[in-house]
Amino acid sequence: MNNLFEIDEWKIIQKGFDPAKQKQAESIFSIGNGSFGQRANFEEKYSGDSLQGSYVGGVYYPDKTRVGWWKNGYPEYFAKVLNSCNWIGINIEIDGEQLDLNQQKVLSFYRELDMKTGTLSRKMNVRFKNGKEIEVESLRFCSMHDEEIAAIRFSVTPLNFNGHVKFTPYLDGNVMNHDSNYDEFFWEEDGHKVDVKKGYICSKTKKTNFTVSTAMRFSFWMNDELLDIEPNHISKAFYVENNFDHYLEQGNRYTLKKYVSIVSTINHSENSVISRSINNVRQAYMNGFDYLLKNHISSWGEIWSKADIQITGDAAAQQGIRFNIFQLYQTYTGKNANLNIGPKGFTGEKYGGATYWDTEAYCLPFYLKTTDPKVARQLLIYRYNHLQKAIENAEKLGFTNGAALYPMVTMNGEECHNEWEITFEEIHRNGAIAFGIYNYIRHTGDDEYLVQYGRPVLFGIARFWAQRFNWSTARNSYVMLGVTGPNEYENNVNNNWYTNYIARWCIQYALEVNENLKSKPGEQLTDQEIEKWNHLVQNVYFPKLEGTKIYLQQDGFMDKEQLSATDIPENQRPINQHWSWDRILRSIFIKQADVLQGLCLFEDHFDLETIRENFDFYEPKTVHESSLSPCVHAIIAAKIGRLDKAYELYLRTSRLDLDDYNHEADEGLHITSMAGTWLSMVEGFAGIRIEKEVLVVNPLIPSSWTNYRFQILYKNNPIIISVSKDQILIENKGDQSVNIELNGNLSKIEPSNKIDLILT
């Protein structure tokens, strides 16, 4: 474990300024509120290596695909999450010398992300070239109470001089995306205005015509006294500022409080965004910084009261899980039905798009068990709303009769991923969406959703799979050719076991739903479909290693040189940054769980020895260079009793970004995989499962932990689970009785009651 920053159970702390870590820190210390977010760039000018990033949920640009030659069905664009107006800016000058940590001597530096309160703060002492020294303190937050408001408190204290200092709060909409395919500027100005202590910029995206208005106001204080100032104000295209000189007395603290409102056409009409942003920021200014901060902290308190996982005895493990939960809720709160969970959230530009299969496979279980079920329902209805687009995506590839292929990457239901082996072949994503529906139903019993929304999605997906299989006379079975499984270090393979398995399961589940809902109004499968699909599910081919219980990842897997990941020299890891793609594709090495992904999702279909034998075969070959990999392996390792391995992989998934295992934290965080960290705790160590109206609990506890405790929702009943080395306590805080199977023993817990198992 190579900690980038200090270990603390509730905070991420950086002591001492290190320019080499700045871009990593900008990602890790990011803040957001589900509506917009901001990398941890400095408020003042910084001329060192940096990735400026301010992002607004749902706002994107269809950047034209950059390929050497075209293929039928290829996406025309890659959806870029847009870098938008820089709202944090506050420049400082002393005697004409601008504060810039890349230029001055940093005498002391402390940066803190307080996850409990959702605040980013900084304190530093800086010496200018003229010998003058100042102390700078800042605190900022994106309000979880009001998702269109952010605020900054920025203080300067002269330490060894009296003199004039120039303050310049500004908004700058002249920002570029670093990942633009053609170095294009994605915005058009839609208006700006500046006045005394206030201003706004309104910008519109090219092509997609999203409009975003960012408005600011500020006040200026000496210690606790509000000062009356008359700033200059300047405006130009995409830019507004106020600036003023003020005489500072040594030892006094001078504070600029900046209020910002960010409003977009994701939620409001184009004609209203400017006025709404102005009115919002006026109200924020009138309410004051402390009032806004108090409400923000209270909202985070509500989240933590339901979603926190407490670990006693292991600060690194505790910090890791809280960081993951914190970033998930900063990215998606469930308040807005138009938004989904982007893989980088509001922490970077890489990957683009708002929705991957990660949402259903990893994030949905997290929200199912930590917040109101309507949030998970909303995530699934998001897919229902894109069903027609999924049918159109499939039609582009030659599928018919309502077959639906959901995109690998999307903002609006259209496929917008640019790599052919993903776009055309990584079709297992369809299965994750069907599994998400199944998972939601078994948690909630929401038949109304299944009838109205789930059923048509399941039928569309099943129709795709039924056409994607083809009959092999040679094998006397249905096979699936030319796919990419979850392991993206294999492309264009035949009979990927995971894809075949989840495809067959999807068809079986669609048949089951059709039978169960045949008395309900709505679409029914045809007799021809039912007959063909029943024949198909009974005759799917699955590659297997003869004489073992090992399912082969795909045809020809054993033709590869059978090596272990330990055979790779450390200086060649991660291999995706050191090896050619040709070498990776020919190697045995696995990027992430593939066969094991299926055994994790469908573990109740297999005996324990089968799961164990496959884990022992595949995990040593896995390099875990996908953020989605360690959590799946941690869950299985716990299931088969490999506690030390489960703990090792838990630390890897929970601290993937904090310790920058894959050397890419500077590009942004791995938000969707953070839900996998939560799964490795709840489904891994705690052994939580839902089986036939029973909540199953089979807990383990790592040797270095004293206790862990968390709350989950089961059929909307809050259930508290506490595990120590000598005791397991389960408490029902809901208003319904709950069937519990604890370590194989079935019991019923009535409301406000508990069971207490003493371990010997």
C-alpha positions in Angstrom: 0.0 0.0 0.0 1.5 3.3 -1.1 -0.5 6.1 0.5 -0.5 9.3 -1.5 -1.9 11.2 1.4 -2.4 10.9 5.2 -4.6 8.2 6.7 -7.6 9.5 8.6 -10.9 7.8 9.2 -13.1 10.8 8.1 -10.6 12.9 6.1 -8.2 13.0 3.2 -5.3 15.1 4.3 -2.3 16.5 2.4 0.6 17.9 4.5 3.1 19.8 2.5 2.8 20.9 -1.1 4.1 18.5 -3.8 3.6 19.7 -7.4 4.2 16.2 -8.6 1.0 15.1 -6.8 -1.1 18.1 -7.8 -3.2 16.4 -10.6 -3.7 13.3 -8.5 -4.8 15.6 -5.6 -7.2 17.5 -7.9 -9.0 14.3 -8.6 -9.0 12.8 -5.1 -10.0 16.1 -3.3 -12.8 16.7 -5.8 -16.2 17.9 -4.5 -19.7 17.7 -6.0 -23.4 17.5 -5.2 -25.0 15.2 -7.8 -25.8 18.2 -10.0 -22.4 19.6 -10.7 -18.9 19.2 -9.4 -15.4 20.6 -9.3 -11.9 19.2 -9.3 -9.7 20.4 -6.5 -8.0 23.2 -8.5 -6.8 26.1 -6.6 -8.9 29.2 -6.4 -5.9 31.4 -7.3 -3.8 31.2 -10.4 -1.6 28.1 -10.7 0.9 27.9 -13.6 2.0 24.4 -12.8 0.8 21.1 -14.3 -3.0 21.0 -13.7 -6.3 19.7 -15.1 -8.9 22.4 -14.6 -12.3 20.8 -14.3 -15.8 22.1 -13.6 -18.6 19.7 -14.7 -22.4 20.0 -15.0 -24.4 16.8 -14.8 -26.0 15.7 -18.1 -24.3 18.4 -20.2 -22.3 16.9 -23.1 -21.0 17.4 -26.6 -21.1 14.9 -29.5 -17.4 15.1 -30.4 -17.0 13.6 -33.9 -15.6 10.1 -33.8 -11.9 10.0 -34.8 -11.1 6.8 -36.7 -9.1 6.0 -39.7 -11.9 4.3 -41.6 -15.6 3.8 -41.0 -17.6 0.7 -40.3 -21.4 0.1 -40.7 -23.2 0.8 -37.5 -20.2 2.8 -36.1 -21.2 5.6 -33.6 -20.9 9.0 -35.2 -19.6 10.7 -32.1 -18.1 10.2 -28.6 -20.1 12.0 -26.0 -17.7 14.3 -24.0 -18.6 15.4 -20.5 -17.9 19.1 -20.8 -15.5 21.2 -18.9 -17.6 24.2 -18.1 -17.3 27.6 -16.6 -14.5 27.9 -14.0 -16.5 29.3 -11.0 -13.9 29.1 -8.2 -11.5 31.8 -9.5 -10.1 34.3 -6.9 -6.8 35.8 -7.9 -4.5 37.5 -5.4 -1.7 40.1 -6.2 0.7 41.7 -3.8 2.7 44.6 -5.3 1.9 43.3 -8.8 3.1 39.8 -8.0 0.4 37.2 -8.4 -0.1 34.4 -5.9 1.0 31.2 -7.7 2.3 28.2 -5.8 4.3 27.3 -8.8 6.2 30.6 -8.4 6.4 31.5 -4.7 8.0 29.7 -1.8 5.5 27.6 0.1 6.4 27.7 3.7 3.6 25.4 4.9 0.7 23.7 3.2 -2.3 21.7 4.5 -5.3 20.5 2.4 -8.2 18.6 3.8 -11.3 16.9 2.3 -13.7 16.4 5.2 -16.0 13.6 4.1 -18.3 13.9 7.1 -19.1 17.5 6.2 -18.5 17.5 2.4 -16.0 20.4 2.6 -12.7 21.1 1.0 -10.3 23.3 2.9 -6.8 24.6 2.6 -4.4 26.5 4.8 -0.9 27.6 3.7 1.8 30.2 4.3 3.5 31.6 1.3 6.5 33.9 0.9 6.6 36.2 -2.2 9.8 37.2 -4.0 9.7 40.6 -2.3 9.8 38.8 1.1 6.2 39.5 2.1 4.5 36.6 3.7 0.8 35.8 3.8 -1.4 33.1 5.3 -4.2 31.8 3.1 -7.2 29.8 4.3 -10.0 28.6 2.1 -13.1 26.5 2.5 -15.6 25.5 -0.3 -18.5 23.2 -0.9 -21.1 22.3 -3.5 -24.3 22.4 -1.5 -26.0 19.0 -1.0 -29.0 21.0 0.4 -29.5 23.2 -2.7 -28.0 21.5 -5.8 -27.7 24.7 -7.7 -25.5 26.5 -5.1 -21.8 26.5 -4.2 -19.8 28.8 -1.9 -16.2 29.7 -1.1 -14.7 31.4 1.9 -11.2 32.6 1.0 -9.1 34.5 3.6 -5.7 36.3 3.4 -3.7 37.3 6.5 -0.5 39.5 6.0 2.1 38.0 8.4 5.0 40.4 8.2 3.7 43.6 6.4 1.1 46.2 6.0 0.2 46.9 2.4 -2.1 46.8 -0.6 -3.4 43.5 -2.0 -5.5 43.1 -5.1 -8.4 40.7 -5.0 -10.0 39.5 -8.3 -13.0 37.2 -8.0 -14.1 36.0 -11.5 -16.0 33.6 -13.7 -14.2 32.2 -16.8 -16.2 30.3 -19.4 -13.3 30.2 -21.9 -12.4 26.6 -21.0 -11.4 23.7 -23.2 -11.8 19.9 -22.9 -8.4 18.2 -22.7 -9.9 15.2 -24.5 -11.3 17.0 -27.5 -10.8 14.8 -30.6 -10.1 17.8 -32.8 -9.1 20.5 -30.3 -12.5 22.1 -30.8 -14.0 24.6 -28.4 -17.4 23.2 -27.5 -19.2 26.3 -26.3 -21.0 29.4 -27.7 -21.6 32.4 -25.6 -25.3 33.2 -24.8 -24.7 36.3 -22.8 -22.7 37.8 -19.9 -23.1 40.7 -17.5 -21.1 42.2 -14.7 -21.8 44.8 -12.0 -20.6 45.7 -8.6 -19.9 42.5 -6.6 -21.8 40.3 -9.0 -21.9 38.9 -12.5 -22.9 36.0 -14.7 -21.9 34.0 -17.8 -24.4 32.1 -19.9 -23.0 29.6 -22.4 -24.6 27.2 -24.8 -23.1 24.0 -26.2 -22.7 23.6 -29.9 -24.9 21.0 -31.6 -26.6 19.8 -28.4 -27.8 23.3 -27.3 -27.5 22.8 -23.6 -27.5 26.2 -21.9 -25.7 26.7 -18.6 -25.8 30.0 -16.6 -23.2 30.6 -13.9 -23.8 33.6 -11.6 -21.7 34.9 -8.7 -21.9 37.4 -5.9 -19.4 38.1 -3.1 -18.8 40.0 0.1 -15.6 41.2 1.7 -14.8 41.1 5.5 -12.0 42.1 7.9 -12.1 39.6 10.7 -15.8 39.6 11.4 -16.6 43.0 10.1 -18.3 43.4 6.7 -16.5 46.0 4.6 -18.0 48.3 2.1 -15.9 48.2 -1.1 -16.2 49.6 -4.6 -14.6 47.2 -7.0 -13.8 47.7 -10.6 -15.7 45.4 -13.0 -14.5 44.0 -16.3 -16.2 41.8 -18.8 -15.4 40.2 -22.2 -16.5 37.2 -24.1 -16.9 34.2 -21.7 -15.4 36.2 -18.8 -16.5 38.5 -16.0 -14.6 39.8 -13.0 -14.5 42.3 -10.2 -11.2 43.5 -8.8 -10.3 45.8 -6.0 -7.2 46.9 -4.1 -7.4 47.0 -0.3 -5.0 48.1 2.3 -4.2 45.1 4.6 -2.9 45.5 8.2 -0.5 42.9 9.5 -2.2 40.2 11.6 -5.8 40.9 10.5 -7.7 38.3 8.4 -9.4 39.5 5.2 -12.0 37.2 3.8 -13.8 37.1 0.5 -17.0 35.1 0.5 -18.0 34.0 -3.0 -21.4 32.6 -3.8 -22.2 30.8 -7.0 -25.3 29.4 -8.7 -25.1 27.0 -11.6 -28.3 26.4 -13.5 -28.8 24.4 -16.7 -31.4 23.4 -19.2 -31.2 19.8 -17.9 -33.8 21.0 -15.3 -35.1 24.4 -16.6 -36.2 26.1 -19.8 -33.6 28.0 -21.8 -35.4 31.3 -21.1 -35.2 30.9 -17.3 -31.7 29.7 -16.6 -30.1 33.2 -16.4 -32.8 34.7 -14.2 -32.9 31.6 -12.0 -29.1 31.6 -11.5 -29.2 35.3 -10.6 -32.1 34.9 -8.2 -30.5 31.8 -6.6 -27.2 33.5 -6.0 -28.9 36.6 -4.6 -30.8 34.4 -2.1 -27.6 32.6 -1.2 -25.8 35.9 -0.6 -28.7 37.1 1.6 -28.7 33.8 3.6 -25.0 34.0 4.2 -22.1 31.5 4.1 -22.6 30.0 7.6 -26.3 29.3 6.9 -25.6 27.6 3.6 -22.8 25.6 5.2 -25.0 24.5 8.1 -27.7 23.1 5.8 -25.0 21.5 3.6 -23.5 19.6 6.5 -26.9 18.6 7.8 -27.7 17.1 4.4 -24.5 15.1 4.5 -25.4 14.0 8.0 -28.6 12.5 6.7 -26.7 10.5 4.0 -24.1 9.2 6.5 -26.8 8.2 9.0 -28.0 5.6 6.4 -25.0 4.8 4.2 -22.0 4.8 6.6 -19.9 1.7 7.2 -17.9 1.8 10.4 -14.8 -0.2 10.8 -12.9 -0.4 14.1 -9.2 -1.2 14.2 -8.1 -0.4 10.7 -7.9 3.3 9.8 -6.8 2.6 6.2 -9.8 0.3 5.5 -12.1 2.8 7.2 -10.9 5.7 5.2 -11.2 3.7 2.0 -14.8 2.7 2.3 -15.9 6.2 3.4 -14.1 7.7 0.5 -15.9 5.4 -1.9 -19.3 6.1 -0.3 -18.6 9.8 -0.3 -17.7 10.0 -4.0 -20.7 7.9 -5.0 -23.1 10.3 -3.3 -21.3 13.3 -4.6 -21.8 11.9 -8.1 -25.4 10.7 -7.9 -28.1 11.6 -5.3 -31.1 10.3 -7.1 -32.8 13.7 -7.1 -32.8 14.1 -10.9 -34.3 11.5 -13.1 -32.4 12.9 -16.1 -29.0 12.0 -14.7 -27.1 8.8 -14.3 -23.7 7.7 -12.9 -20.7 8.6 -15.0 -17.6 6.5 -14.5 -15.5 9.5 -13.6 -18.3 11.4 -12.0 -17.3 15.1 -11.6 -13.6 14.3 -11.2 -12.3 14.2 -14.8 -13.1 14.0 -18.5 -11.9 10.5 -19.4 -14.3 7.9 -20.7 -17.1 10.4 -21.5 -20.7 9.4 -21.4 -23.1 9.2 -18.4 -24.0 5.6 -18.4 -22.1 2.3 -18.6 -23.1 -1.2 -17.6 -21.4 -0.4 -14.3 -24.6 1.3 -13.2 -26.7 -1.8 -13.1 -24.0 -4.3 -12.2 -22.3 -2.4 -9.5 -24.1 0.9 -8.5 -27.7 -0.3 -8.4 -27.1 -2.7 -5.5 -25.5 0.1 -3.5 -28.4 2.5 -3.9 -30.9 -0.4 -3.4 -29.5 -1.0 0.1 -28.6 2.5 1.2 -31.4 4.8 0.2 -35.1 5.0 -0.8 -36.0 2.3 -3.4 -37.3 5.0 -5.7 -33.7 5.9 -6.5 -32.9 2.4 -7.8 -36.3 2.4 -9.6 -35.4 5.7 -11.2 -32.1 4.3 -12.5 -33.9 1.5 -14.1 -36.6 3.7 -15.6 -33.8 5.7 -17.2 -33.1 2.5 -19.2 -36.8 2.0 -20.1 -36.8 5.6 -21.4 -34.0 4.7 -23.7 -35.6 1.4 -25.0 -36.5 2.8 -28.4 -32.9 4.0 -28.9 -31.6 0.5 -27.8 -33.8 -1.0 -30.5 -32.4 1.5 -33.1 -28.9 0.6 -31.9 -29.6 -3.0 -32.6 -31.2 -2.2 -36.0 -28.0 -0.5 -37.1 -26.2 -3.8 -36.6 -28.8 -5.8 -38.5 -31.1 -7.0 -35.7 -34.9 -7.0 -36.2 -38.3 -7.5 -34.5 -37.7 -5.3 -31.5 -34.4 -6.7 -30.5 -32.7 -4.1 -28.2 -28.9 -3.6 -27.7 -28.2 -1.1 -25.0 -25.1 1.0 -25.6 -21.8 0.5 -23.9 -21.5 4.3 -23.4 -24.3 6.8 -23.7 -25.8 10.1 -22.8 -29.2 9.8 -24.5 -29.6 6.1 -25.4 -27.5 6.3 -28.5 -24.2 4.3 -28.6 -21.2 6.7 -28.5 -18.3 4.4 -27.8 -15.5 4.7 -30.3 -13.6 1.3 -30.0 -15.0 -1.3 -32.4 -14.2 -4.3 -30.0 -16.3 -2.6 -27.4 -19.0 -1.0 -29.5 -19.8 -4.1 -31.5 -18.6 -7.0 -29.4 -18.8 -6.2 -25.6 -22.5 -7.0 -25.7 -22.6 -8.6 -22.3 -23.7 -5.1 -21.1 -27.2 -6.1 -22.1 -27.2 -8.8 -19.5 -26.2 -6.4 -16.7 -29.3 -4.4 -17.4 -31.6 -7.4 -17.2 -29.8 -8.6 -14.0 -30.4 -5.1 -12.6 -34.1 -5.5 -13.1 -34.1 -9.0 -11.5 -32.0 -7.6 -8.6 -34.4 -4.7 -8.0 -37.5 -7.0 -8.0 -36.0 -9.5 -5.5 -35.1 -6.6 -3.2 -38.4 -4.7 -3.5 -41.1 -6.9 -4.9 -42.2 -4.0 -7.1 -44.4 -5.8 -9.5 -45.9 -2.5 -10.8 -42.5 -1.5 -12.1 -42.0 -5.0 -13.7 -45.3 -4.8 -15.5 -45.0 -1.3 -16.9 -41.2 -0.8 -17.3 -39.2 -3.9 -16.7 -41.1 -6.4 -18.9 -40.6 -4.5 -22.2 -36.9 -4.0 -21.5 -36.4 -7.7 -20.7 -38.3 -8.7 -23.9 -36.2 -6.4 -26.1 -32.9 -7.7 -24.5 -34.0 -11.3 -24.9 -34.9 -10.8 -28.5 -31.4 -9.5 -29.1 -29.8 -12.5 -27.5 -32.0 -15.0 -29.3 -30.8 -13.5 -32.6 -27.2 -13.2 -31.5 -26.9 -16.9 -30.8 -26.6 -19.2 -33.9 -26.9 -22.9 -34.3 -23.7 -24.8 -34.7 -24.2 -28.1 -36.5 -20.7 -29.2 -35.6 -21.4 -28.7 -31.9 -25.1 -29.5 -32.0 -25.6 -26.4 -29.8 -26.2 -22.7 -29.9 -23.0 -20.7 -30.0 -22.1 -17.0 -29.8 -19.3 -15.8 -32.1 -17.2 -12.7 -32.2 -17.6 -11.1 -28.8 -15.6 -9.4 -26.1 -16.3 -10.5 -22.6 -15.7 -8.4 -19.4 -12.0 -9.2 -19.9 -11.1 -6.5 -22.4 -7.6 -8.0 -22.8 -9.4 -10.5 -25.2 -11.2 -9.3 -28.3 -13.3 -11.0 -30.9 -13.5 -14.4 -29.2 -16.0 -17.2 -29.7 -18.1 -18.5 -26.9 -17.1 -16.3 -24.1 -18.5 -18.3 -21.1 -19.8 -15.2 -19.2 -21.6 -13.7 -22.3 -23.1 -17.1 -23.2 -24.2 -17.7 -19.6 -25.8 -14.3 -18.9 -27.4 -14.3 -22.4 -29.1 -17.6 -21.7 -30.1 -16.5 -18.2 -31.7 -13.3 -19.7 -33.8 -15.4 -22.1 -34.8 -17.7 -19.2 -35.8 -14.8 -17.0 -37.8 -13.2 -19.8 -39.7 -16.4 -20.3 -40.3 -16.6 -16.5 -41.6 -13.0 -16.4 -43.8 -13.6 -19.4 -45.4 -16.6 -17.7 -45.8 -14.8 -14.3 -47.4 -11.7 -15.9 -49.6 -13.4 -18.6 -52.7 -12.2 -16.7 -51.4 -8.6 -16.6 -52.1 -6.2 -19.4 -49.2 -5.4 -21.6 -47.0 -7.1 -24.2 -46.8 -10.9 -24.3 -44.3 -13.1 -26.0 -45.5 -15.0 -29.1 -45.9 -18.7 -29.2 -43.1 -18.9 -31.7 -40.8 -17.0 -29.5 -41.6 -19.1 -26.5 -41.0 -22.3 -28.4 -37.7 -21.2 -30.0 -36.4 -19.7 -26.8 -37.1 -22.8 -24.7 -35.2 -24.8 -27.3 -32.3 -22.3 -27.2 -31.9 -22.2 -23.4 -31.7 -26.0 -23.3 -29.0 -26.2 -25.9 -26.4 -23.4 -25.3 -22.7 -24.4 -25.6 -20.4 -23.6 -22.7 -16.6 -24.2 -23.0 -15.2 -26.2 -20.1 -11.8 -27.7 -19.2 -12.3 -31.5 -19.5 -12.0 -33.4 -16.2 -12.4 -30.3 -14.0 -15.1 -27.9 -12.9 -13.4 -25.0 -14.6 -15.4 -23.1 -17.2 -13.1 -21.8 -19.9 -13.2 -18.1 -20.5 -13.6 -18.8 -24.3 -12.8 -21.2 -27.0 -9.0 -21.6 -27.4 -8.2 -20.3 -23.9 -5.9 -23.2 -23.2 -3.9 -22.5 -26.3 -2.3 -19.6 -24.5 0.9 -19.8 -22.5 -0.3 -20.6 -19.0 1.5 -18.0 -16.9 0.7 -16.2 -13.6 0.5 -12.5 -13.0 3.5 -12.9 -10.7 5.6 -13.8 -13.8 5.3 -10.1 -15.0 8.2 -7.9 -13.9 7.0 -5.2 -11.6 8.5 -2.5 -13.8 6.1 -3.7 -16.6 3.0 -3.2 -14.6 0.4 -2.1 -15.4 0.8 -3.9 -18.7 -1.6 -1.7 -20.5 0.9 1.1 -20.1 4.0 -0.9 -21.1 3.0 -3.6 -23.5 1.8 -3.5 -27.1 -1.9 -4.3 -27.6 -0.8 -7.3 -29.8 1.2 -8.7 -26.9 -1.6 -8.2 -24.4 -4.2 -9.9 -26.6 -1.9 -13.0 -27.1 -1.2 -13.3 -23.4 -3.1 -15.3 -20.8 -3.5 -12.2 -18.5 -6.9 -11.1 -17.5 -7.8 -7.5 -17.0 -10.8 -8.1 -14.8 -13.2 -10.8 -13.6 -14.7 -12.6 -16.5 -15.8 -16.2 -15.7 -15.6 -15.1 -12.1 -18.0 -12.2 -12.9 -20.6 -14.8 -13.8 -19.9 -17.0 -10.8 -20.3 -13.9 -8.6 -23.7 -12.8 -10.0 -25.1 -16.3 -10.2 -23.3 -18.0 -7.3 -26.5 -19.8 -6.3 -26.3 -21.7 -9.6 -23.0 -23.4 -8.6 -21.7 -25.5 -5.8 -18.9 -24.1 -3.6 -16.2 -26.4 -5.0 -16.9 -25.2 -8.5 -16.6 -21.6 -7.4 -13.4 -22.4 -5.5 -11.8 -24.3 -8.4 -12.5 -21.5 -10.9 -11.2 -18.8 -8.5 -7.9 -20.7 -8.0 -7.5 -21.0 -11.7 -8.4 -17.5 -12.8 -7.4 -15.1 -10.0 -3.6 -15.8 -10.3 -3.9 -14.9 -14.0 -5.7 -11.6 -13.3 -3.8 -8.3 -13.3 -6.7 -6.3 -11.9 -6.1 -3.4 -14.3 -9.8 -2.6 -14.4 -11.2 -0.8 -11.4 -14.1 -3.2 -11.5 -11.9 -6.3 -10.9 -10.7 -6.4 -7.3 -14.2 -6.1 -5.7 -15.6 -9.2 -7.6 -12.6 -11.2 -6.5 -12.9 -10.0 -2.9 -16.6 -11.1 -2.8 -15.7 -14.6 -4.1 -12.6 -14.9 -1.9 -14.8 -14.2 1.2 -17.4 -16.7 -0.1 -14.9 -19.5 -0.3 -13.2 -18.6 3.0 -10.0 -17.0 1.7 -10.2 -14.2 4.2 -6.6 -12.9 3.8 -7.1 -12.7 0.0 -10.5 -11.0 0.5 -8.9 -8.5 2.7 -6.0 -7.9 0.3 -8.4 -7.3 -2.6 -10.7 -5.2 -0.4 -7.9 -2.8 0.3 -7.0 -2.7 -3.4 -10.6 -1.8 -4.4 -11.3 0.6 -1.5 -7.9 2.4 -2.0 -7.6 2.1 -5.7 -7.6 5.8 -6.3 -6.3 6.9 -2.8 -3.2 4.9 -3.4 -3.3 5.2 -7.2 -2.7 1.5 -7.9 -3.1 1.8 -11.6 -1.2 5.2 -12.0 -4.1 7.1 -13.5 -5.8 9.0 -10.6 -4.6 12.2 -12.2 -7.2 11.7 -15.0 -10.1 11.4 -12.5 -11.5 8.8 -10.1 -13.2 5.4 -10.7 -16.6 6.3 -9.4 -18.7 3.3 -10.5 -16.2 0.8 -9.2 -16.5 2.5 -5.8 -19.9 0.8 -5.5 -18.0 -2.5 -5.9 -16.0 -1.5 -2.8 -19.3 -1.3 -0.9 -20.3 -4.7 -2.3 -17.0 -6.3 -1.2 -17.9 -5.2 2.4 -21.6 -6.0 2.4 -21.7 -9.1 0.1 -18.1 -10.1 0.8 -17.2 -9.8 4.5 -20.8 -9.6 5.8 -22.1 -12.3 3.4 -25.4 -10.6 2.7 -27.6 -12.2 0.1 -31.3 -12.1 -0.8 -32.8 -15.6 -1.2 -36.5 -16.4 -1.5 -37.8 -13.7 0.8 -35.0 -14.3 3.3 -32.2 -11.9 4.2 -29.1 -14.2 4.4 -26.1 -13.1 6.6 -22.9 -15.2 6.8 -20.3 -12.7 8.2 -16.6 -12.9 8.4 -14.2 -10.4 10.0 -10.6 -9.7 9.0 -8.0 -10.3 11.7 -6.9 -6.7 12.0 -10.5 -5.4 12.6 -12.2 -5.2 15.9 -15.7 -4.6 14.6 -17.6 -3.4 11.6 -21.2 -2.0 11.5 -23.5 -0.8 8.8 -27.2 -0.4 7.9 -28.9 -1.7 4.8 -32.5 -1.5 3.6 -34.3 -4.7 3.0 -37.8 -4.3 1.6 -37.5 -0.8 2.9 -36.8 -1.9 6.4 -33.6 -0.5 7.9 -31.5 -3.4 9.2 -28.4 -2.8 11.3 -25.7 -5.4 11.2 -22.8 -5.3 13.7 -20.0 -7.9 13.5 -17.1 -8.4 16.0 -14.9 -11.4 16.6 -17.1 -12.8 19.3 -20.6 -11.4 18.5 -23.0 -10.8 15.6 -25.9 -8.4 16.3 -28.8 -7.8 13.8 -31.4 -5.2 14.6 -34.7 -4.5 12.7 -35.4 -0.8 12.7 -38.3 -1.1 10.3 -42.0 -1.5 10.7 -42.3 -5.1 9.2 -41.0 -8.4 10.4 -38.0 -9.7 8.5 -36.9 -13.3 7.9 -33.2 -13.7 8.6 -30.9 -16.6 8.0 -27.8 -16.1 10.1 -25.0 -18.6 9.7 -27.5 -21.2 8.4 -30.1 -20.6 11.2 -33.5 -19.2 10.2 -35.4 -16.8 12.4 -37.8 -13.9 12.2 -37.0 -10.4 13.6 -40.0 -8.4 14.5 -40.0 -4.5 14.2 -37.7 -2.9 16.8 -36.3 -6.3 17.8 -32.9 -7.9 17.3 -31.0 -11.1 17.4 -27.7 -11.4 19.1 -25.4 -14.4 18.3 -22.4 -15.0 20.7 -19.6 -16.7 18.9 -17.5 -19.2 20.8 
